[in-house]
Amino acid sequence: MKARHAARLLLIAAVFAASAAVRAQEASSSADLESVVVTATRSDTTLENMPLSTTIISRQQIEASPATTVDQLLRQVPGLLVPGSPFYTTDPTGFNITLRGLSKNVLVLVDGVPIMDPFYSTIQWFRVPLGDIDHIEIVRGGGSALWGNLAVVGVINIITKRPRTDDGDVSFTGASLGTYTAAVNKNEEVNEALSFDLSADTFQSKGYDNAPESLRAAFWPGRDNSASSSQNVRLGAYFQPTDDLSGFLRAGYHVQDEDIGGYAYGANDQKGPDFQGGLTERFDAASRLAATIYGQDVNFTKYNGAGCYEAATFACGAYVSGAGASIAQQAGQVLQYATSYDENPYRERGASLVYSHEFAGMLSDAEFGVDYRGLVAEDSQQAFRAPTVALPEVLRVQRTNYGAGTQTFLGVFTQFKLQPLQRLDITLSAREDRYVSDDGAAIQTDYSNVAAPVAGAPLGGPVPSNSTTRFDPSLSVLYRATGELSFRAAAYEGFRAPGLNNMYRTYGSSSISIANPLLGPETLVGEEAGLDWRRGDFDISVTGFEENVKNLVATYYIEPGAVIPAAVLAICGAGYTGVANTYCPGTVTFYTNGQNERSKGVELEGGWKISSTLQLESYVTETSAYYTWTDTGDPTGQQLPLVPRYVGGGSLTWNTLDTWTQFLDVRYNGAMTLGSLTQAPLFRQGGYTVLDFSSTYKFGHGLSVSASIQNILNKVYTDSSASNLQGVTIAMPRAISVTLRHSF
């Protein structure tokens, strides 16, 4: 089996060439590389001087790609695992990306500002339309020494367009699955000191039913397409009153409405404003001070929907066999209802101040900075009983849960760049973070009397505050052995604080997941080494890495006789022993720092500009990720779920004419486990290959048209968590899109 996977990867590597970890995917020479600046380093570091494995996705690549959303665009980044079911078709509270075998450990920024959901710590993809992006920086390796929380194993920094002249563009995309996108951007340059940028976009997709077709009637009555719509509007002002002082102010409003599963009750709706601002003062040619502020307010309304059969032989809520509902049961009326309803208002405020100075001696550059981020959030949830034939009401409260709290992060950092030899760069970074979680509450109220629910006495109440101080250093080295060959190495530490949802949100109806306000941070110690070789139009790079994470936030299933944490007893009652009771009638889980993980592997990347019109890019990665210790019952030493050992891919860009470009993507994903490692047998997804294609023609006068096909072979596969076949979420089927774009 392993030999077969290896053979497939070698075939991909042979066809597409092998590839470079530190490269601009658009660049083909050292001169091109020198012009690319990576701002995710918090200093003006050019791409060729990056000591960590880095990829840049250019604006040209974004426009040529078949992808229609940012998350799908990132699927071709080496080491990065992004679900094939687009973000707008799945529950945003559970949509996560994995880098180097580690999930929920990548910090995603827009122009240096986090776009992480303040409550669930997931990514707010809907706020970033492709048309607003200039380029994207992906830095693999520890970033906590510069960015603190969440940048454990990497940073993705999305750089948006900036106004330069009185120009603009308008685009429209029509696609399969009832999908369309319309966007407009207009820049206005008042004078050399002041300019404005106004942009707006709208997105809508009727989506698709991502449950297996053969199982829908038996397991998913009433289920339909997962659909979505979103709208964004942004206004920015950019000013430079003097040669030494510049700044910007931006404000926006964002709306997303998701219809998950197409149920009568099944929605994830988010809306709210955000803002960013910044000032940069240059004291002289060598020093500057940059200040940034940002914030957002979000109101997140969430319904989890379901359907059941109301037939004489089957009451809603009754057990459905592993084979699904019988034909007789399926003949009954479908009754749709809500399993739960959440109201999540939350607020985020942040600021940073960074001083930089360049030197002429061995110490070439130094940065000193301070960051602040404050979060305030709450969750009010109602859990509903499953309807029955006797009582078909669709919204009957079984229990309510209320959770709330704040998190405050304060970090100070410094970074020094040394050049003891002309060919040797050494970067030292260190950061001290302190975060406090307080003002917390976790309250559950049970409702008795099925016919007319009556609230019982609330359980729980205020929860203890929690604070942690973290010191995270980083050391990286880059040695240019020759003009063509360089070596690099890095060692670093990092951390991820538990999210507010882990600490304060208890939820569930027939089964309950209980928050733990005393969770500690996940911590990482990592190292990597690699080499880059470039000769003419060919480049190749190899990176080996090992990441060791302690105290992963995991869920633990309570069993009779187990030691019951105080947080669980507060919700389930003082007499709870792991056996179902009134307050916790079904399966109970709680969050714990109960796992350690190790991830290690090799990333092989490369590019070859075969001719002036033909260019190949490719990658092959091997990742071994497994638990080294658990107290959650999971086995150690086995490859983790949703982490394929082998992944390979590449792209072919062919400029058929000066005005006509073809772009082909291929991605092979090796076999992987989807569900729990304690299952027997393991629930698995076999290896699969996905092909995407796009063709772009430029008519002149700023007008262009693109046509693309995603998943050309219409491969049916999943790369999302599932414990059985009926729980599978199918990735996007074949989809065709056409984009018209006019720049003026």
ROGU-275720 format. One record per residue (C-alpha): x, y, z. Coordinates in steps of 0.2 Angstrom, whole numbers, padded with zeros to 4 digits, always signed. Layout:
N
XYZ...
This chain:
744
+0000+0000+0000+0014+0012+0005+0023+0008-0011+0008+0012-0022+0006+0029-0013+0025+0033-0015+0024+0028-0034+0010+0040-0036+0020+0054-0028+0035+0051-0038+0025+0051-0054+0018+0069-0049+0036+0074-0045+0042+0068-0061+0029+0076-0071+0029+0093-0063+0047+0094-0056+0051+0096-0038+0050+0113-0029+0055+0127-0018+0050+0131-0001+0056+0149-0002+0049+0156-0018+0037+0168-0026+0026+0156-0037+0026+0170-0050+0045+0174-0049+0057+0166-0061+0074+0174-0056+0084+0181-0042+0080+0199-0048+0061+0195-0046+0064+0187-0029+0073+0203-0022+0058+0213-0025+0046+0203-0015+0044+0209+0003+0037+0197+0016+0028+0208+0029+0022+0193+0040+0040+0195+0047+0035+0212+0055+0051+0218+0046+0055+0222+0028+0062+0205+0024+0064+0200+0006+0058+0183+0000+0076+0177-0004+0082+0181+0013+0068+0172+0022+0075+0159+0034+0058+0150+0036+0049+0140+0022+0038+0154+0013+0026+0154-0002+0019+0170-0010+0003+0169-0020+0003+0184-0032-0011+0194-0039-0008+0186-0056-0010+0168-0049-0026+0173-0040-0034+0179-0056-0028+0164-0065-0033+0151-0052-0050+0141-0054-0053+0144-0036-0068+0156-0032-0064+0158-0013-0049+0161-0003-0049+0145+0007-0050+0135-0010-0036+0145-0017-0025+0140-0002-0027+0121-0005-0012+0121-0017+0000+0128-0003+0012+0114+0002+0009+0107+0020-0008+0116+0021-0023+0105+0022-0039+0115+0018-0056+0105+0017-0063+0102-0001-0080+0108+0005-0079+0127+0003-0081+0136+0020-0099+0143+0015-0106+0125+0014-0101+0120+0032-0103+0126+0049-0091+0140+0052-0088+0135+0070-0080+0119+0065-0071+0124+0049-0052+0123+0052-0036+0121+0042-0021+0111+0046-0003+0115+0043+0011+0102+0045-0001+0090+0053-0007+0102+0067-0025+0110+0067-0031+0126+0074-0013+0132+0075-0011+0145+0060-0014+0163+0063-0023+0171+0048-0021+0190+0045-0027+0203+0033-0014+0217+0032-0007+0212+0049-0023+0211+0057-0031+0195+0063-0047+0189+0055-0050+0175+0068-0067+0173+0075-0065+0181+0093-0076+0167+0100-0073+0151+0091-0055+0155+0085-0060+0150+0067-0056+0160+0051-0069+0173+0045-0066+0169+0026-0082+0178+0021-0074+0195+0025-0060+0193+0012-0066+0192-0006-0053+0186-0019-0055+0202-0029-0049+0213-0014-0033+0204-0013-0016+0209-0020-0006+0194-0014-0004+0182+0000+0010+0177+0011+0011+0160+0019+0025+0157+0032+0027+0139+0038+0036+0137+0055+0033+0145+0072+0027+0163+0072+0023+0165+0091+0039+0174+0094+0033+0188+0083+0014+0186+0084+0010+0177+0100-0006+0167+0101-0012+0156+0087+0004+0158+0076+0010+0141+0083+0015+0133+0067+0013+0147+0054+0006+0163+0048-0005+0168+0033-0005+0186+0029-0017+0192+0016-0012+0208+0008-0026+0219+0001-0025+0231-0014-0020+0249-0011-0025+0264-0021-0011+0271-0032-0020+0280-0046-0038+0285-0051-0042+0267-0057-0054+0254-0053-0061+0237-0058-0078+0228-0059-0080+0209-0060-0094+0197-0061-0093+0178-0059-0107+0166-0064-0105+0147-0059-0113+0131-0057-0122+0127-0041-0132+0143-0043-0116+0153-0038-0112+0171-0043-0100+0185-0037-0101+0203-0041-0087+0215-0035-0083+0233-0038-0068+0243-0033-0064+0262-0036-0049+0272-0031-0049+0291-0030-0033+0300-0029-0037+0318-0023-0018+0323-0023-0001+0316-0018-0006+0317+0000-0023+0309+0000-0032+0295-0009-0048+0285-0006-0053+0267-0009-0071+0261-0010-0075+0242-0013-0091+0232-0012-0095+0214-0016-0109+0201-0015-0109+0183-0016-0122+0170-0017-0122+0151-0019-0137+0139-0019-0124+0126-0015-0126+0107-0015-0131+0093-0004-0115+0087+0004-0122+0072+0012-0119+0055+0002-0134+0053-0010-0137+0035-0007-0140+0038+0012-0150+0054+0012-0167+0046+0012-0162+0034+0026-0152+0046+0037-0156+0064+0032-0175+0067+0030-0178+0085+0024-0160+0089+0020-0156+0099+0005-0142+0110-0002-0131+0120+0010-0132+0138+0003-0125+0154+0007-0124+0173+0003-0113+0187+0009-0110+0205+0007-0095+0216+0011-0093+0235+0009-0076+0244+0013-0071+0262+0013-0052+0267+0015-0043+0283+0017-0024+0284+0014-0014+0299+0018+0004+0306+0018+0004+0324+0024+0023+0324+0025+0037+0314+0017+0040+0305+0034+0022+0303+0040+0009+0291+0032-0007+0283+0038-0023+0275+0034-0041+0272+0040-0053+0259+0034-0070+0254+0039-0082+0240+0033-0098+0231+0036-0099+0212+0033-0114+0200+0032-0115+0182+0030-0130+0171+0029-0128+0152+0028-0141+0139+0026-0133+0123+0032-0142+0107+0026-0156+0117+0019-0167+0113+0034-0182+0124+0039-0171+0128+0055-0153+0128+0050-0143+0144+0048-0127+0153+0053-0129+0171+0051-0116+0184+0055-0115+0203+0053-0106+0218+0060-0094+0232+0057-0075+0232+0058-0061+0245+0057-0042+0247+0055-0031+0262+0056-0012+0265+0056+0001+0278+0057+0020+0276+0052+0033+0289+0056+0050+0289+0048+0062+0298+0059+0076+0296+0046+0081+0283+0033+0085+0270+0046+0072+0271+0059+0053+0271+0060+0038+0269+0072+0022+0261+0066+0006+0260+0076-0010+0250+0072-0027+0249+0079-0042+0238+0074-0058+0231+0080-0074+0222+0076-0092+0219+0083-0101+0203+0077-0118+0197+0080-0118+0178+0076-0135+0169+0076-0135+0150+0074-0148+0137+0072-0144+0119+0070-0157+0111+0060-0163+0093+0058-0177+0082+0051-0186+0066+0056-0200+0055+0050-0217+0057+0058-0224+0039+0055-0234+0027+0065-0220+0015+0065-0207+0028+0070-0208+0042+0082-0195+0056+0080-0181+0054+0091-0182+0035+0092-0167+0025+0087-0162+0023+0069-0153+0007+0065-0136+0007+0057-0144+0003+0040-0155+0019+0042-0174+0021+0043-0184+0007+0035-0194+0010+0019-0210+0011+0030-0202+0024+0041-0196+0034+0026-0214+0035+0019-0219+0045+0034-0221+0064+0034-0205+0073+0036-0205+0085+0051-0191+0098+0052-0186+0105+0068-0171+0114+0077-0159+0105+0088-0152+0121+0096-0152+0140+0094-0137+0151+0099-0135+0170+0100-0117+0175+0100-0113+0194+0102-0095+0198+0103-0082+0212+0102-0064+0213+0098-0052+0227+0100-0033+0227+0096-0018+0238+0094+0001+0237+0091+0016+0248+0091+0032+0243+0083+0049+0253+0082+0062+0247+0069+0080+0253+0066+0092+0248+0053+0111+0247+0056+0126+0247+0045+0137+0235+0056+0135+0217+0061+0118+0221+0069+0109+0225+0053+0091+0227+0060+0081+0228+0076+0063+0228+0080+0054+0232+0097+0035+0230+0098+0020+0228+0109+0003+0221+0105-0014+0221+0113-0030+0211+0109-0046+0211+0120-0061+0200+0117-0078+0200+0125-0091+0187+0121-0106+0178+0126-0116+0163+0121-0135+0161+0125-0141+0143+0119-0157+0134+0119-0157+0116+0116-0173+0108+0109-0181+0091+0111-0184+0080+0096-0202+0080+0091-0213+0065+0093-0229+0059+0085-0239+0064+0101-0231+0081+0103-0226+0088+0086-0221+0105+0091-0204+0109+0083-0197+0121+0096-0199+0114+0114-0185+0119+0125-0175+0105+0134-0162+0116+0142-0153+0132+0141-0135+0136+0143-0127+0153+0145-0108+0156+0144-0099+0172+0144-0081+0179+0147-0067+0190+0142-0049+0187+0136-0035+0200+0136-0019+0197+0127-0004+0208+0130+0013+0204+0122+0030+0213+0120+0043+0207+0107+0060+0210+0100+0069+0204+0085+0087+0206+0080+0095+0202+0063+0114+0199+0063+0126+0197+0049+0142+0192+0056+0148+0186+0038+0142+0193+0021+0134+0176+0017+0127+0173+0035+0111+0180+0042+0105+0176+0060+0088+0181+0067+0084+0181+0085+0067+0184+0091+0058+0183+0108+0041+0187+0115+0033+0188+0132+0014+0186+0132+0002+0187+0146-0016+0183+0144-0030+0184+0156-0047+0175+0155-0060+0182+0167-0078+0189+0170-0083+0171+0166-0099+0162+0168-0107+0145+0164-0125+0142+0168-0137+0128+0163-0155+0127+0166-0165+0111+0164-0183+0111+0158-0195+0098+0164-0213+0094+0158-0212+0089+0140-0229+0096+0136-0227+0113+0144-0208+0115+0148-0205+0123+0165-0188+0130+0170-0179+0121+0185-0166+0129+0196-0151+0135+0186-0134+0126+0189-0117+0133+0188-0113+0152+0189-0098+0162+0189-0082+0152+0185-0064+0155+0191-0052+0167+0181-0037+0161+0173-0021+0169+0168-0005+0163+0159+0012+0170+0155+0022+0163+0140+0040+0167+0134+0043+0161+0116+0060+0163+0108+0065+0159+0090+0082+0157+0082+0084+0156+0063+0100+0155+0052+0102+0157+0033+0118+0154+0025+0122+0157+0006+0135+0144+0002+0135+0150-0016+0125+0162-0028+0114+0147-0031+0114+0137-0015+0108+0142+0002+0105+0133+0019+0093+0138+0032+0088+0131+0049+0077+0137+0063+0071+0132+0081+0056+0140+0090+0043+0139+0103+0024+0144+0102+0007+0143+0110-0011+0143+0107-0023+0149+0121-0040+0140+0123-0054+0149+0114-0068+0157+0123-0079+0143+0117-0068+0130+0125-0069+0139+0142-0087+0146+0143-0098+0137+0130-0108+0122+0136-0119+0115+0123-0130+0100+0117-0146+0091+0119-0146+0072+0120-0127+0073+0123-0118+0088+0131-0101+0095+0129-0095+0105+0144-0084+0120+0145-0068+0121+0156-0063+0138+0162-0046+0131+0169-0039+0125+0152-0021+0130+0149-0012+0134+0133-0006+0122+0120+0013+0124+0118+0025+0120+0104+0043+0117+0102+0048+0115+0084+0063+0115+0073+0067+0114+0054+0081+0114+0042+0082+0115+0023+0091+0120+0008+0086+0130-0008+0095+0129-0025+0091+0140-0039+0100+0140-0056+0093+0150-0071+0075+0145-0073+0075+0130-0061+0073+0130-0042+0071+0117-0030+0070+0117-0011+0069+0104+0003+0063+0107+0021+0063+0094+0035+0053+0098+0051+0048+0092+0068+0035+0100+0079+0031+0094+0097+0015+0100+0105+0010+0098+0123-0007+0100+0131-0018+0099+0116-0036+0105+0120-0046+0089+0117-0063+0082+0122-0064+0068+0136-0079+0056+0137-0085+0054+0155-0087+0036+0160-0095+0029+0176-0083+0029+0190-0071+0042+0182-0065+0057+0191-0077+0071+0187-0070+0089+0186-0078+0103+0195-0084+0111+0179-0094+0096+0175-0101+0094+0192-0107+0112+0192-0117+0108+0176-0123+0090+0179-0126+0092+0197-0116+0087+0213-0122+0069+0213-0116+0066+0195-0106+0050+0194-0104+0048+0175-0121+0039+0174-0135+0049+0165-0146+0060+0176-0159+0073+0174-0147+0087+0170-0135+0077+0159-0146+0063+0152-0134+0057+0138-0116+0056+0133-0106+0069+0142-0089+0076+0136-0078+0090+0143-0063+0100+0137-0046+0095+0144-0027+0098+0140-0027+0079+0137-0015+0075+0123+0003+0078+0117+0007+0077+0098+0022+0075+0087+0022+0080+0069+0037+0078+0058+0040+0076+0039+0048+0083+0023+0042+0096+0011+0049+0095-0007+0045+0110-0019+0051+0116-0035+0048+0126-0051+0054+0126-0068+0052+0139-0081+0053+0128-0097+0051+0142-0109+0045+0160-0110+0027+0153-0111+0027+0137-0101+0030+0136-0082+0029+0121-0070+0027+0122-0051+0025+0107-0039+0027+0100-0022+0027+0083-0012+0025+0082+0006+0027+0068+0019+0019+0071+0036+0019+0059+0051+0008+0065+0065+0003+0056+0080-0001+0057+0099+0014+0054+0110+0003+0054+0126-0015+0055+0130-0027+0054+0145-0042+0054+0133-0042+0035+0128-0034+0039+0111-0020+0028+0106-0002+0034+0104+0009+0031+0089-0005+0030+0076-0007+0043+0061-0019+0056+0066-0036+0058+0058-0037+0070+0043-0018+0070+0041-0014+0060+0025+0004+0054+0026+0007+0059+0008+0001+0074-0002+0007+0080-0019+0002+0093-0032+0007+0105-0045+0002+0118-0058+0006+0121-0076+0005+0139-0083+0005+0140-0102+0004+0157-0110-0003+0151-0127-0003+0169-0133+0002+0185-0125-0016+0188-0121-0021+0170-0118-0016+0159-0102-0020+0142-0097-0019+0136-0080-0020+0117-0074-0019+0112-0055-0017+0094-0049-0018+0088-0031-0016+0070-0024-0021+0067-0007-0016+0051+0001-0027+0039+0011-0032+0045+0029-0042+0041+0044-0058+0052+0046-0065+0047+0063-0059+0042+0080-0043+0031+0082-0053+0021+0094-0065+0014+0081-0063-0004+0075-0061-0004+0061-0055+0013+0057-0066+0024+0046-0055+0028+0031-0055+0039+0015-0044+0032+0001-0032+0042-0009-0039+0053-0022-0033+0065-0036-0042+0082-0040-0039+0092-0056-0044+0110-0059-0042+0120-0075-0044+0138-0080-0042+0148-0096-0040+0167-0096-0041+0179-0112-0037+0197-0111-0046+0207-0125-0037+0224-0121-0043+0240-0114-0044+0232-0097-0057+0218-0102-0053+0200-0098-0064+0184-0097-0059+0168-0088-0067+0151-0088-0063+0137-0076-0068+0120-0071-0065+0114-0053-0065+0095-0049-0064+0091-0068-0066+0072-0065-0081+0075-0053-0072+0065-0039-0083+0060-0025-0072+0062-0009-0072+0069+0008-0058+0077+0019-0068+0082+0034-0071+0073+0050-0083+0059+0051-0086+0043+0062-0097+0034+0049-0103+0035+0031-0119+0044+0035-0109+0057+0044-0098+0061+0029-0097+0079+0021-0094+0077+0002-0082+0090-0005-0087+0101-0020-0092+0092-0035-0088+0097-0053-0091+0116-0055-0090+0127-0070-0087+0146-0068-0085+0161-0080-0078+0178-0074-0079+0194-0083-0067+0208-0077-0065+0226-0083-0051+0237-0076-0053+0256-0079
